[in-house]
Amino acid sequence: MLGVEGLTTGTFIIVVIGSFSIPLVFSIFGRGGGEFKLPFFVTFLTMLPFFDLATISLFGFLLQGITMLAIYGGKHKLVDWPLAFSLSAVVAPAAFLGGYISIAIEAIYLKLAFAAMMVIAAVLMLKGKNVSIKIGGFGIWHRKIPSGVEYDMNLLLILVPVGIIALVAGMVGIAGGALIIPICTILGGVPLSVAIGTNSLLIIVSSGTAFVGHVIRGTTPWALTIILAAAGVIGAFIGSNLHIGLKDKFIKIGFVVLLVAAAIWMILKAYLV
C-alpha cells in the first residue's frame, strides 16, 4: 500500500497519469477537464466519498485555471477581461452556494446532474445557431479584445443561465465550462475562441469559490489533492499552448465527442457501480 489516502502504488500511478493527461486534452478546448476527470476519479478512487472527489477535482481546476489564464490571457490575448469580470460577479456566489450545499445531496443525484449537464452542453454546441445580434439594441455590448477580435454580444441573455450553470457545477465538482462556453457563443454571440479564452478566468472563479464551499462543509484529503493538482497544472500548461493551432470546427467536434462520452461514463458509474 502507498501512504497516500490508502492507495496502492498501481492506483496512485494511474490517477496521477490521468490527472495529467485529462487537463492536457481539455485545456486545448479552454476547459478544466471536469467532464472526464470527475468520472475518472469516481472510477479509480472508490475508497473516497463522492463529496471528497469533487473537492479534489475543484482544487485541481483552480490551479489549472490559473495556468490556462496565463496562456490565454497573456500569450494568446483571447480573454475579454470586462466580460470575464462581469460573468465572475454571477459565477462566484452561485458556485460557492453549490459547493456548500452539495454535501446534503446524495451522490447518485449529483452524478446524474453531471451527466445531464454534459448532454445539454453537447446538444447546444452541436446545434450551434447563434442568436441574432442587433447592433445598437438593448443589452448589446460592442467588444474589442487585445488580440484584435471585435464583436457585438448580448450580456443580458447569458447572465442568468451562467449563474444556474455555476450553481450546479459547484455541486457536482466541476468548473462548468462545458456549458458556459456554448451559452456564451449561442446566446451571447461571443466568438468561440474568445469564449474559450474568457472561460479560463471563470474556471478560477467557479472552482475556487466552490472549493471553499466544499472545504467548509467536509474534510479534504490534502496530500492526494495537492499531488493530483500539480499533475493537472503541468497538463494544462501544455494543452493551453496547443490550442492556438486548431480551427474552431475541429474544436467544436472534439468538444461534442468528449461531452457525450463523459455523460455516458458517469451514467454507467451511477447505476452499474
Rosetta blueprint (number, residue, H / E / L):
1 M L
2 L L
3 G L
4 V L
5 E L
6 G L
7 L L
8 T L
9 T H
10 G H
11 T H
12 F H
13 I H
14 I H
15 V H
16 V H
17 I H
18 G H
19 S H
20 F H
21 S H
22 I H
23 P H
24 L H
25 V H
26 F H
27 S H
28 I H
29 F H
30 G L
31 R L
32 G L
33 G L
34 G H
35 E H
36 F H
37 K H
38 L H
39 P H
40 F H
41 F H
42 V H
43 T H
44 F H
45 L L
46 T L
47 M L
48 L L
49 P L
50 F H
51 F H
52 D H
53 L H
54 A H
55 T H
56 I H
57 S H
58 L H
59 F H
60 G H
61 F H
62 L H
63 L H
64 Q H
65 G H
66 I H
67 T H
68 M H
69 L H
70 A H
71 I H
72 Y H
73 G H
74 G H
75 K H
76 H L
77 K L
78 L L
79 V L
80 D L
81 W H
82 P H
83 L H
84 A H
85 F H
86 S H
87 L H
88 S H
89 A H
90 V H
91 V H
92 A H
93 P H
94 A H
95 A H
96 F H
97 L H
98 G H
99 G H
100 Y H
101 I H
102 S H
103 I H
104 A H
105 I L
106 E L
107 A H
108 I H
109 Y H
110 L H
111 K H
112 L H
113 A H
114 F H
115 A H
116 A H
117 M H
118 M H
119 V H
120 I H
121 A H
122 A H
123 V H
124 L H
125 M H
126 L H
127 K H
128 G L
129 K L
130 N L
131 V L
132 S L
133 I L
134 K L
135 I L
136 G L
137 G L
138 F L
139 G L
140 I E
141 W E
142 H E
143 R E
144 K E
145 I L
146 P L
147 S L
148 G L
149 V L
150 E E
151 Y E
152 D E
153 M E
154 N E
155 L L
156 L H
157 L H
158 I H
159 L H
160 V H
161 P H
162 V H
163 G H
164 I H
165 I H
166 A H
167 L H
168 V H
169 A H
170 G H
171 M H
172 V H
173 G L
174 I L
175 A L
176 G L
177 G H
178 A H
179 L H
180 I H
181 I H
182 P H
183 I H
184 C H
185 T H
186 I H
187 L L
188 G L
189 G L
190 V L
191 P L
192 L H
193 S H
194 V H
195 A H
196 I H
197 G H
198 T H
199 N H
200 S H
201 L H
202 L H
203 I H
204 I H
205 V H
206 S H
207 S H
208 G H
209 T H
210 A H
211 F H
212 V H
213 G H
214 H H
215 V H
216 I H
217 R H
218 G L
219 T L
220 T L
221 P L
222 W H
223 A H
224 L H
225 T H
226 I H
227 I H
228 L H
229 A H
230 A H
231 A H
232 G H
233 V H
234 I H
235 G H
236 A H
237 F H
238 I H
239 G H
240 S H
241 N H
242 L H
243 H H
244 I H
245 G H
246 L L
247 K L
248 D H
249 K H
250 F H
251 I H
252 K H
253 I H
254 G H
255 F H
256 V H
257 V H
258 L H
259 L H
260 V H
261 A H
262 A H
263 A H
264 I H
265 W H
266 M H
267 I H
268 L H
269 K H
270 A H
271 Y H
272 L H
273 V L
